[in-house]
Amino acid sequence: MKYVLILFLFFSTSAFSQWKSYIIGVRGDTLNCVDLNGKKQGPWVIRVAELRGEPGYDEQGYFEDDLKVGKWVRFSLMGDKIAEENYRWGQLSGKNKYYTRTGGLLREETWRAIEPGKKMDTVEVRDPADPSKVIDRVAVKVEGSAVRHGTTTFYDPEWGTVVKTEEWWMNKIKTGDAIPGENDDELKPIDPRKKATAKTDKDKDEKEAAKPAAILEYEKKNKGKKIKERDGRTGN
C-alpha cells in the first residue's frame, strides 16, 4: 500500500509540473491552467466583477493555446444563464444565444470566424427559395477576425415567439435577395484578369501623358483620317 501511495504521488506531481499555475475547483477538478509558455489551456472559469454600472458575470468554457474554443456559457452573478456562445480560433463562430435575466430567449445570432492570417474567404451563396441549396461560391476580402454572417433572430422573451429576423452577409445586413455590396470590389468574385487589365490601362495612360500637347491635339483632330506620312526621302 505504501508503494502504491508513493507511485500515485509521483504521477500527480508529474501531471501538475507541466502547469505554471492552476486552481482546484470545488469538485476537485483542475481548472484555469496556464502552461509553461504562459498560455491558457483546458477548462476555465472566469469571473468579471461589476464595474461602473455594468453588471458582472461568470463564464466557463475551454481554452486551447490561449484561444477560446467550442461552447462557452455565461451566467449572471446570481447564477442565471445569460448567454451561450461558440468559438473558433478565439472568435465567435456559429450560432450564439442570449437570454434575459429571467431565462427568456432574447436573440440568436450567427457568426463566422476568420482563420488567423487569412486575407480572403470563400462564402457560399444559397438559394433564397431553398436555403439548403448552394447556388454559387464567392471569394471575398476579409477584415477583422469575426463577422456576423447568416440569420439573426429576435424573440419575445416572455412568449418565445419570433419578433423579427435579419439576414447578414459578411457583417453587412441584407435587404431582399441582393448581396450587400456585391458591386463593391471587396465582394466581387476574384478575376485574375483584372490586375492585368488595370496594368494595361495604366501603361496606356502613362504613354498618353508622355506625349507633347501639340501631338495629342493633332491626333485628336485627325482621328480616323488616312494621313500620308513623310519619311524624309526625296525623289519619286
C-alpha positions in Angstrom: 0.0 0.0 0.0 2.9 2.3 0.8 4.4 1.9 -2.7 1.0 2.5 -4.4 0.7 5.8 -2.5 4.2 6.8 -3.5 3.5 5.9 -7.1 0.3 8.0 -7.1 2.0 11.0 -5.6 4.7 10.7 -8.3 2.2 10.8 -11.2 0.3 13.6 -9.5 3.4 15.7 -9.1 4.4 15.0 -12.8 1.0 16.0 -14.1 0.9 19.3 -12.2 4.5 20.2 -13.0 3.5 20.9 -16.6 1.5 23.9 -15.4 2.8 27.3 -14.5 -0.4 27.9 -12.5 -3.8 26.3 -11.9 -6.6 26.1 -9.4 -8.6 23.2 -7.9 -12.4 23.5 -8.3 -15.0 22.6 -5.7 -15.4 19.2 -7.3 -11.6 18.6 -7.3 -11.2 19.5 -11.0 -8.1 21.1 -12.2 -9.1 24.5 -13.7 -7.6 27.7 -15.1 -4.4 26.0 -16.2 -1.6 28.2 -17.6 1.2 26.2 -19.3 4.9 26.8 -19.0 4.7 29.1 -22.1 2.1 31.3 -20.3 -0.8 30.1 -22.4 -4.3 29.2 -21.1 -5.2 25.6 -21.6 -8.2 23.3 -20.8 -11.3 24.2 -18.8 -11.6 27.7 -17.4 -14.0 29.6 -15.1 -13.7 33.4 -15.3 -15.4 35.9 -13.1 -15.8 39.5 -14.2 -16.8 41.9 -11.4 -19.4 44.6 -11.7 -17.8 47.8 -12.9 -19.1 51.4 -13.4 -22.8 50.2 -13.6 -22.1 47.3 -15.9 -23.3 44.0 -14.4 -20.6 41.4 -13.7 -20.8 37.8 -14.9 -19.2 34.4 -14.7 -18.3 32.4 -17.8 -17.0 28.9 -18.4 -15.5 27.0 -21.3 -12.2 25.8 -22.8 -9.0 27.3 -24.0 -6.5 25.9 -26.5 -3.2 27.8 -26.7 -4.7 30.9 -25.2 -7.7 31.0 -27.6 -11.4 30.3 -26.7 -12.7 27.2 -28.5 -16.1 25.4 -28.5 -19.0 26.3 -26.3 -18.8 29.0 -23.6 -21.7 29.7 -21.2 -22.1 33.0 -19.4 -24.0 33.4 -16.1 -25.1 36.4 -14.1 -23.5 36.8 -10.7 -26.8 35.4 -9.3 -26.3 32.2 -11.3 -28.8 32.8 -14.2 -27.7 31.8 -17.7 -27.5 34.8 -19.9 -25.5 33.6 -23.0 -24.3 30.6 -24.9 -21.5 31.3 -27.4 -19.5 29.2 -29.7 -15.8 30.0 -30.6 -13.3 29.0 -33.2 -9.7 30.4 -33.3 -10.7 32.5 -30.3 -13.5 34.3 -32.2 -17.3 34.0 -32.3 -18.4 31.3 -34.7 -21.7 29.6 -35.5 -25.0 30.2 -33.6 -24.9 32.1 -30.3 -27.9 32.6 -28.0 -28.6 35.4 -25.5 -31.1 35.4 -22.6 -32.8 37.8 -20.3 -32.1 37.7 -16.5 -35.2 35.6 -16.1 -34.1 33.0 -18.6 -36.2 34.1 -21.7 -34.5 33.7 -25.1 -33.8 37.2 -26.3 -32.0 36.7 -29.6 -29.9 34.2 -31.7 -27.0 35.4 -33.8 -24.9 33.7 -36.4 -21.2 34.5 -36.7 -18.3 33.4 -38.9 -14.8 33.2 -37.5 -12.0 34.1 -39.9 -8.9 31.9 -39.9 -5.9 34.0 -38.4 -3.8 35.5 -41.2 -6.3 34.8 -43.9 -7.0 37.8 -46.3 -9.6 36.1 -48.5 -12.5 33.8 -47.7 -14.9 31.8 -49.9 -18.5 32.2 -48.9 -21.4 30.1 -50.1 -24.4 31.8 -51.8 -27.6 30.0 -51.1 -30.9 29.9 -53.0 -33.4 32.3 -51.2 -36.2 29.9 -52.1 -34.3 26.8 -50.8 -31.6 27.8 -48.2 -30.2 24.2 -48.2 -29.2 24.6 -51.9 -25.8 26.3 -52.7 -26.0 28.2 -56.0 -22.6 29.9 -56.0 -19.4 30.5 -54.1 -17.9 33.9 -53.9 -14.4 34.9 -52.9 -14.3 38.0 -50.7 -11.8 40.1 -48.9 -12.0 39.9 -45.2 -11.1 42.4 -42.4 -11.1 41.6 -38.7 -11.3 38.3 -37.0 -15.1 37.5 -37.0 -18.1 38.7 -38.9 -21.8 38.5 -38.5 -22.9 36.2 -41.3 -26.3 34.4 -41.5 -29.6 34.8 -39.7 -30.2 36.9 -36.6 -33.5 36.1 -34.9 -35.1 38.3 -32.2 -37.6 36.7 -29.8 -40.3 37.8 -27.4 -38.6 36.6 -24.2 -41.9 36.0 -22.4 -43.8 34.1 -25.1 -40.9 32.7 -27.1 -42.3 33.9 -30.4 -40.2 35.4 -33.2 -40.4 39.2 -33.3 -38.2 39.8 -36.4 -35.3 38.3 -38.3 -32.3 39.9 -40.1 -30.1 38.3 -42.8 -26.4 39.3 -42.6 -23.7 38.8 -45.2 -20.1 39.3 -44.0 -21.0 42.0 -41.5 -23.5 43.8 -43.8 -27.2 43.5 -43.5 -29.2 42.2 -46.5 -32.3 43.7 -48.0 -34.2 41.4 -50.2 -32.3 38.8 -52.2 -29.4 41.1 -53.1 -26.0 40.5 -51.6 -24.9 43.7 -49.7 -22.0 45.5 -51.5 -22.0 43.0 -54.4 -20.9 45.8 -56.7 -18.1 46.7 -54.3 -14.6 45.5 -55.0 -14.3 43.6 -51.7 -17.4 41.4 -52.6 -16.7 40.7 -56.2 -15.6 37.2 -57.4 -11.9 37.2 -57.9 -11.0 37.8 -61.6 -7.3 37.0 -62.3 -7.5 39.2 -65.5 -8.4 42.3 -63.5 -4.9 43.1 -62.5 -3.6 42.6 -66.0 -6.3 44.9 -67.4 -5.7 47.5 -64.8 -1.9 47.5 -65.5 -2.5 47.8 -69.3 -4.8 50.8 -68.8 -2.3 52.4 -66.5 0.5 51.9 -69.1 -1.7 53.4 -71.8 -2.5 56.4 -69.6 1.2 56.9 -68.9 2.1 56.7 -72.6 -0.6 59.3 -73.5 0.6 61.6 -70.7 4.2 61.4 -72.1 3.2 62.8 -75.5 3.5 66.6 -76.1 0.2 68.5 -76.1 0.6 69.5 -79.8 0.8 65.9 -80.8 -2.2 64.9 -78.8 -4.2 67.8 -80.3 -3.1 66.7 -83.8 -4.0 63.1 -83.2 -7.4 64.2 -81.9 -8.2 66.3 -85.0 -7.1 63.6 -87.5 -8.5 60.6 -85.7 -9.9 58.2 -88.3 -8.4 60.0 -91.3 -5.9 58.5 -93.6 -2.8 60.5 -93.3 0.2 60.3 -95.7 3.3 60.2 -93.7 6.6 61.6 -94.9 9.8 59.7 -94.2 12.3 62.3 -95.4 13.1 60.7 -98.7 13.4 62.8 -101.9 12.5 62.0 -105.5 9.8 59.7 -106.7 
